[in-house]
């Protein structure tokens, strides 16, 4: 059995949660750095692996969801696929070595396996939650495949993912209930490909919600802004709109905890 290294480094409090810096050994010998947050009382199922976007950890968004979900009683693990490998933001990189359907998929599964066996983690499977490239990682990890242990994943939530890989794979099938949340005006990861995937399934296997007029990062605190030189922008000038849609933000802050609470225990074959 691989030795689990847990550095009990006390780095602060949020929503009554103690933050720990943890290290997750990966099969290739690399160490995945992560932050673990626990509620002050008994944990509520499921524990959650939260996956960052192409920019890496996003402080204001991470803090908002940490306060919300840990405040609801969930254990929350934030693995960092980029800084663990000496990388910074990948949003403007055209040939990423660390992709959502490659290395990051493996990181998500290994993080879920690690979290599932930690003391105090509720039984019945963990949940995956991701934003943007992290949402795409959820879509990649969601697929039923031999390297995804049965009973590991209880449910999945993907915010504004790219669904192109799932569109091209006719055999793609979510291993647990999947909720996909998209902005109707998203010009970075448009909703149409995810709609094509969602049309193959009926809830709760996969449920897609599109918020009209909302852009990428619609749930993140802060105003609307424009990013330039983004290779996979849907616009000819390679710009994308990102930022808060207050109505959509308020709705998902209620919707996500309700979805998590509705998830049945993951089943084994």
C-alpha positions as a LaTeX table, in Angstrom:
\begin{tabular}{lrrr}
\hline
Residue & $x$ (\AA) & $y$ (\AA) & $z$ (\AA) \\
\hline
Unk1 & 0.00 & 0.00 & 0.00 \\
Unk2 & 1.30 & 3.41 & $-0.88$ \\
Unk3 & 2.22 & 5.52 & 2.08 \\
Unk4 & $-0.12$ & 8.48 & 2.52 \\
Unk5 & 1.74 & 11.60 & 3.48 \\
Unk6 & $-0.30$ & 14.08 & 5.44 \\
Unk7 & 1.36 & 17.29 & 6.53 \\
Unk8 & $-0.69$ & 18.71 & 9.38 \\
Unk9 & 0.15 & 22.28 & 8.51 \\
Unk10 & $-2.39$ & 24.58 & 10.09 \\
Unk11 & $-3.03$ & 27.41 & 7.63 \\
Unk12 & $-6.24$ & 29.04 & 8.77 \\
Unk13 & $-9.95$ & 28.79 & 9.25 \\
Unk14 & $-12.91$ & 29.28 & 6.93 \\
Unk15 & $-16.53$ & 28.67 & 7.79 \\
Unk16 & $-15.33$ & 26.95 & 10.95 \\
Unk17 & $-13.15$ & 24.61 & 8.87 \\
Unk18 & $-9.57$ & 23.70 & 9.64 \\
Unk19 & $-7.34$ & 23.82 & 6.58 \\
Unk20 & $-4.62$ & 21.24 & 6.12 \\
Unk21 & $-1.93$ & 21.04 & 3.46 \\
Unk22 & $-1.87$ & 17.45 & 2.26 \\
Unk23 & 0.19 & 15.45 & $-0.20$ \\
Unk24 & $-1.29$ & 12.65 & $-2.29$ \\
Unk25 & 1.13 & 10.08 & $-3.76$ \\
Unk26 & 0.37 & 9.28 & $-7.40$ \\
Unk27 & 1.09 & 5.97 & $-9.19$ \\
Unk28 & 3.93 & 7.55 & $-11.21$ \\
Unk29 & 5.73 & 8.58 & $-8.01$ \\
Unk30 & 4.75 & 12.24 & $-8.20$ \\
Unk31 & 3.20 & 14.03 & $-5.22$ \\
Unk32 & $-0.04$ & 15.91 & $-5.78$ \\
Unk33 & $-0.35$ & 18.90 & $-3.46$ \\
Unk34 & $-3.81$ & 19.70 & $-2.11$ \\
Unk35 & $-5.69$ & 21.57 & 0.58 \\
Unk36 & $-8.18$ & 19.73 & 2.76 \\
Unk37 & $-11.01$ & 21.43 & 4.64 \\
Unk38 & $-13.15$ & 19.74 & 7.27 \\
Unk39 & $-16.30$ & 21.02 & 8.99 \\
Unk40 & $-16.17$ & 21.53 & 12.73 \\
Unk41 & $-18.80$ & 18.85 & 13.35 \\
Unk42 & $-19.49$ & 15.40 & 11.86 \\
Unk43 & $-19.14$ & 15.36 & 8.08 \\
Unk44 & $-22.18$ & 15.21 & 5.82 \\
Unk45 & $-22.07$ & 12.92 & 2.77 \\
Unk46 & $-20.55$ & 13.18 & 0.31 \\
Unk47 & $-16.98$ & 14.39 & 0.71 \\
Unk48 & $-15.99$ & 16.44 & $-2.35$ \\
Unk49 & $-12.95$ & 16.72 & $-4.63$ \\
Unk50 & $-12.94$ & 20.26 & $-6.08$ \\
Unk51 & $-11.01$ & 20.74 & $-9.34$ \\
Unk52 & $-9.62$ & 24.11 & $-10.43$ \\
Unk53 & $-9.80$ & 25.65 & $-13.90$ \\
Unk54 & $-7.05$ & 26.38 & $-16.43$ \\
Unk55 & $-5.79$ & 29.28 & $-14.32$ \\
Unk56 & $-5.15$ & 27.11 & $-11.27$ \\
Unk57 & $-6.74$ & 27.78 & $-7.87$ \\
Unk58 & $-9.08$ & 30.78 & $-8.06$ \\
Unk59 & $-9.16$ & 32.44 & $-4.65$ \\
Unk60 & $-12.50$ & 34.26 & $-4.63$ \\
Unk61 & $-14.42$ & 31.41 & $-6.25$ \\
Unk62 & $-12.75$ & 28.74 & $-4.15$ \\
Unk63 & $-13.43$ & 30.71 & $-0.96$ \\
Unk64 & $-17.09$ & 31.20 & $-1.85$ \\
Unk65 & $-17.67$ & 27.49 & $-2.44$ \\
Unk66 & $-15.52$ & 26.47 & 0.50 \\
Unk67 & $-17.55$ & 28.60 & 2.86 \\
Unk68 & $-20.80$ & 27.33 & 1.36 \\
Unk69 & $-20.06$ & 23.61 & 1.18 \\
Unk70 & $-17.94$ & 23.21 & 4.30 \\
Unk71 & $-20.56$ & 25.30 & 6.07 \\
Unk72 & $-23.11$ & 22.70 & 4.91 \\
Unk73 & $-20.96$ & 20.00 & 6.56 \\
Unk74 & $-19.01$ & 18.59 & 3.59 \\
Unk75 & $-15.32$ & 17.68 & 3.60 \\
Unk76 & $-13.66$ & 19.50 & 0.69 \\
Unk77 & $-10.38$ & 18.62 & $-1.03$ \\
Unk78 & $-8.71$ & 21.04 & $-3.50$ \\
Unk79 & $-5.92$ & 19.26 & $-5.43$ \\
Unk80 & $-3.60$ & 21.50 & $-7.48$ \\
Unk81 & $-2.61$ & 19.77 & $-10.71$ \\
Unk82 & $-0.51$ & 22.71 & $-11.91$ \\
Unk83 & 1.70 & 23.97 & $-9.07$ \\
Unk84 & 2.37 & 20.34 & $-8.11$ \\
Unk85 & 4.14 & 20.08 & $-11.48$ \\
Unk86 & 5.75 & 23.52 & $-11.42$ \\
Unk87 & 3.18 & 25.01 & $-13.79$ \\
Unk88 & 1.36 & 28.34 & $-13.73$ \\
Unk89 & $-1.83$ & 29.31 & $-15.60$ \\
Unk90 & $-2.46$ & 27.18 & $-18.69$ \\
Unk91 & $-5.32$ & 29.24 & $-20.10$ \\
Unk92 & $-3.27$ & 30.69 & $-22.97$ \\
Unk93 & $-1.23$ & 27.56 & $-23.69$ \\
Unk94 & $-1.98$ & 25.86 & $-26.99$ \\
Unk95 & $-0.20$ & 22.56 & $-26.32$ \\
Unk96 & $-0.93$ & 21.67 & $-22.72$ \\
Unk97 & 0.97 & 18.77 & $-21.23$ \\
Unk98 & $-1.54$ & 18.52 & $-18.37$ \\
Unk99 & $-4.96$ & 18.01 & $-19.98$ \\
Unk100 & $-8.41$ & 17.39 & $-18.56$ \\
Unk101 & $-8.74$ & 14.04 & $-20.35$ \\
Unk102 & $-5.19$ & 12.93 & $-19.52$ \\
Unk103 & $-3.17$ & 13.76 & $-16.41$ \\
Unk104 & $-5.94$ & 15.72 & $-14.72$ \\
Unk105 & $-8.40$ & 12.84 & $-15.08$ \\
Unk106 & $-5.92$ & 10.63 & $-13.28$ \\
Unk107 & $-5.40$ & 13.30 & $-10.60$ \\
Unk108 & $-9.16$ & 13.47 & $-10.00$ \\
Unk109 & $-9.54$ & 9.72 & $-9.63$ \\
Unk110 & $-6.49$ & 9.38 & $-7.37$ \\
Unk111 & $-7.70$ & 12.31 & $-5.25$ \\
Unk112 & $-11.11$ & 10.66 & $-4.89$ \\
Unk113 & $-9.50$ & 7.36 & $-3.89$ \\
Unk114 & $-7.33$ & 9.13 & $-1.32$ \\
Unk115 & $-10.23$ & 11.12 & 0.12 \\
Unk116 & $-12.51$ & 8.07 & 0.32 \\
Unk117 & $-10.24$ & 6.34 & 2.84 \\
Unk118 & $-9.50$ & 9.30 & 5.11 \\
Unk119 & $-10.72$ & 9.23 & 8.69 \\
Unk120 & $-14.14$ & 10.85 & 8.98 \\
Unk121 & $-15.00$ & 10.63 & 5.27 \\
Unk122 & $-18.62$ & 9.47 & 4.94 \\
Unk123 & $-19.07$ & 6.10 & 3.27 \\
Unk124 & $-20.92$ & 5.64 & 0.00 \\
Unk125 & $-18.61$ & 7.40 & $-2.43$ \\
Unk126 & $-17.24$ & 10.91 & $-2.93$ \\
Unk127 & $-18.35$ & 13.66 & $-5.32$ \\
Unk128 & $-16.37$ & 15.44 & $-8.02$ \\
Unk129 & $-16.88$ & 19.18 & $-8.53$ \\
Unk130 & $-15.01$ & 21.22 & $-11.15$ \\
Unk131 & $-14.96$ & 24.56 & $-12.93$ \\
Unk132 & $-13.98$ & 25.19 & $-16.56$ \\
Unk133 & $-10.96$ & 22.92 & $-17.25$ \\
Unk134 & $-11.80$ & 21.31 & $-13.92$ \\
Unk135 & $-15.34$ & 20.83 & $-15.21$ \\
Unk136 & $-13.90$ & 19.21 & $-18.33$ \\
Unk137 & $-11.87$ & 16.99 & $-15.99$ \\
Unk138 & $-15.10$ & 15.97 & $-14.26$ \\
Unk139 & $-16.56$ & 15.04 & $-17.66$ \\
Unk140 & $-13.44$ & 12.99 & $-18.43$ \\
Unk141 & $-13.38$ & 11.27 & $-15.04$ \\
Unk142 & $-17.14$ & 10.70 & $-15.15$ \\
Unk143 & $-16.89$ & 8.21 & $-17.98$ \\
Unk144 & $-17.39$ & 4.57 & $-17.04$ \\
Unk145 & $-13.99$ & 2.94 & $-17.59$ \\
Unk146 & $-11.91$ & 0.08 & $-16.16$ \\
Unk147 & $-9.63$ & 2.44 & $-14.20$ \\
Unk148 & $-12.56$ & 4.11 & $-12.40$ \\
Unk149 & $-13.28$ & 1.94 & $-9.34$ \\
Unk150 & $-16.91$ & 0.95 & $-8.95$ \\
Unk151 & $-18.51$ & 2.62 & $-5.96$ \\
Unk152 & $-15.90$ & 5.41 & $-5.75$ \\
Unk153 & $-17.96$ & 8.26 & $-7.22$ \\
Unk154 & $-21.32$ & 9.20 & $-5.74$ \\
Unk155 & $-22.05$ & 12.14 & $-8.03$ \\
Unk156 & $-20.47$ & 14.84 & $-10.18$ \\
Unk157 & $-20.95$ & 18.55 & $-10.86$ \\
Unk158 & $-19.30$ & 20.27 & $-13.83$ \\
Unk159 & $-19.40$ & 24.06 & $-14.19$ \\
Unk160 & $-19.00$ & 25.31 & $-17.80$ \\
Unk161 & $-16.92$ & 22.36 & $-19.05$ \\
Unk162 & $-15.79$ & 21.62 & $-22.56$ \\
Unk163 & $-17.74$ & 18.61 & $-23.83$ \\
Unk164 & $-15.97$ & 17.99 & $-27.14$ \\
Unk165 & $-14.30$ & 14.75 & $-26.02$ \\
Unk166 & $-17.60$ & 13.32 & $-24.76$ \\
Unk167 & $-19.35$ & 14.38 & $-27.98$ \\
Unk168 & $-16.84$ & 12.43 & $-30.06$ \\
Unk169 & $-17.10$ & 9.32 & $-27.87$ \\
Unk170 & $-20.42$ & 7.62 & $-28.54$ \\
Unk171 & $-19.71$ & 5.18 & $-25.71$ \\
Unk172 & $-19.23$ & 7.93 & $-23.12$ \\
Unk173 & $-21.50$ & 7.24 & $-20.13$ \\
Unk174 & $-21.47$ & 8.87 & $-16.67$ \\
Unk175 & $-20.64$ & 6.54 & $-13.80$ \\
Unk176 & $-22.87$ & 8.44 & $-11.36$ \\
Unk177 & $-25.48$ & 11.23 & $-11.46$ \\
Unk178 & $-23.98$ & 14.21 & $-13.28$ \\
Unk179 & $-25.09$ & 17.85 & $-13.10$ \\
Unk180 & $-23.70$ & 20.22 & $-15.76$ \\
Unk181 & $-24.11$ & 23.98 & $-15.31$ \\
Unk182 & $-23.49$ & 26.24 & $-18.32$ \\
Unk183 & $-23.84$ & 29.88 & $-19.34$ \\
Unk184 & $-26.03$ & 30.47 & $-22.37$ \\
Unk185 & $-23.74$ & 33.29 & $-23.58$ \\
Unk186 & $-20.47$ & 31.48 & $-22.84$ \\
Unk187 & $-17.99$ & 32.29 & $-25.62$ \\
Unk188 & $-15.20$ & 30.14 & $-24.15$ \\
Unk189 & $-16.90$ & 26.77 & $-23.59$ \\
Unk190 & $-20.28$ & 27.03 & $-25.33$ \\
Unk191 & $-23.25$ & 25.02 & $-24.12$ \\
Unk192 & $-24.12$ & 23.37 & $-27.46$ \\
Unk193 & $-21.67$ & 20.42 & $-27.27$ \\
Unk194 & $-22.79$ & 19.63 & $-23.73$ \\
Unk195 & $-26.40$ & 19.79 & $-24.88$ \\
Unk196 & $-25.58$ & 17.20 & $-27.54$ \\
Unk197 & $-24.19$ & 14.90 & $-24.85$ \\
Unk198 & $-27.07$ & 15.54 & $-22.44$ \\
Unk199 & $-29.56$ & 14.62 & $-25.17$ \\
Unk200 & $-28.33$ & 11.02 & $-24.95$ \\
Unk201 & $-29.46$ & 10.64 & $-21.33$ \\
Unk202 & $-32.31$ & 11.31 & $-18.97$ \\
Unk203 & $-31.89$ & 12.65 & $-15.43$ \\
Unk204 & $-30.49$ & 11.73 & $-13.03$ \\
Unk205 & $-27.84$ & 10.13 & $-15.29$ \\
Unk206 & $-27.05$ & 13.59 & $-16.67$ \\
Unk207 & $-28.84$ & 16.87 & $-16.14$ \\
Unk208 & $-27.83$ & 20.03 & $-18.01$ \\
Unk209 & $-28.92$ & 23.50 & $-16.87$ \\
Unk210 & $-28.15$ & 26.49 & $-19.09$ \\
Unk211 & $-28.47$ & 29.99 & $-17.64$ \\
Unk212 & $-29.52$ & 32.49 & $-20.35$ \\
Unk213 & $-27.21$ & 35.47 & $-20.74$ \\
Unk214 & $-24.55$ & 34.06 & $-18.40$ \\
Unk215 & $-20.89$ & 33.92 & $-19.39$ \\
Unk216 & $-17.99$ & 31.74 & $-18.25$ \\
Unk217 & $-17.27$ & 31.97 & $-14.49$ \\
Unk218 & $-20.85$ & 33.12 & $-13.90$ \\
Unk219 & $-20.76$ & 31.82 & $-10.32$ \\
Unk220 & $-17.50$ & 33.56 & $-9.36$ \\
Unk221 & $-17.66$ & 36.77 & $-7.28$ \\
Unk222 & $-16.51$ & 39.90 & $-9.11$ \\
Unk223 & $-17.57$ & 41.90 & $-12.12$ \\
Unk224 & $-17.69$ & 40.97 & $-15.79$ \\
Unk225 & $-14.41$ & 41.33 & $-17.66$ \\
Unk226 & $-12.80$ & 40.36 & $-20.98$ \\
Unk227 & $-9.76$ & 38.12 & $-21.37$ \\
Unk228 & $-7.64$ & 38.31 & $-24.53$ \\
Unk229 & $-5.43$ & 35.87 & $-26.43$ \\
Unk230 & $-7.37$ & 32.77 & $-25.36$ \\
Unk231 & $-6.65$ & 30.08 & $-27.99$ \\
Unk232 & $-9.97$ & 28.23 & $-27.78$ \\
Unk233 & $-12.16$ & 31.33 & $-27.70$ \\
Unk234 & $-15.26$ & 31.14 & $-29.88$ \\
Unk235 & $-14.58$ & 34.70 & $-31.11$ \\
Unk236 & $-12.41$ & 35.64 & $-34.08$ \\
Unk237 & $-10.35$ & 38.06 & $-31.98$ \\
Unk238 & $-9.64$ & 35.34 & $-29.37$ \\
Unk239 & $-11.31$ & 37.25 & $-26.55$ \\
Unk240 & $-13.71$ & 35.74 & $-23.99$ \\
Unk241 & $-16.13$ & 37.19 & $-21.46$ \\
Unk242 & $-15.85$ & 35.99 & $-17.87$ \\
Unk243 & $-17.57$ & 37.03 & $-14.66$ \\
Unk244 & $-20.55$ & 37.02 & $-12.41$ \\
Unk245 & $-24.16$ & 36.65 & $-13.41$ \\
Unk246 & $-25.87$ & 37.46 & $-10.08$ \\
Unk247 & $-29.07$ & 35.54 & $-10.81$ \\
Unk248 & $-27.26$ & 32.40 & $-11.95$ \\
Unk249 & $-24.78$ & 32.69 & $-9.08$ \\
Unk250 & $-27.55$ & 32.86 & $-6.50$ \\
Unk251 & $-29.36$ & 29.91 & $-8.08$ \\
Unk252 & $-26.36$ & 27.56 & $-8.17$ \\
Unk253 & $-25.41$ & 28.37 & $-4.57$ \\
Unk254 & $-28.76$ & 26.84 & $-3.64$ \\
Unk255 & $-28.92$ & 24.19 & $-6.37$ \\
Unk256 & $-25.55$ & 22.53 & $-5.76$ \\
Unk257 & $-26.12$ & 21.68 & $-2.07$ \\
Unk258 & $-29.58$ & 20.32 & $-2.93$ \\
Unk259 & $-28.09$ & 18.12 & $-5.67$ \\
Unk260 & $-25.39$ & 16.82 & $-3.32$ \\
Unk261 & $-27.96$ & 16.02 & $-0.63$ \\
Unk262 & $-30.06$ & 14.08 & $-3.16$ \\
Unk263 & $-27.30$ & 11.69 & $-4.20$ \\
Unk264 & $-27.77$ & 8.05 & $-3.21$ \\
Unk265 & $-24.85$ & 5.99 & $-2.00$ \\
Unk266 & $-22.60$ & 4.82 & $-4.81$ \\
Unk267 & $-23.31$ & 1.22 & $-5.68$ \\
Unk268 & $-20.84$ & $-1.61$ & $-6.12$ \\
Unk269 & $-21.34$ & $-4.27$ & $-8.81$ \\
\hline
\end{tabular}
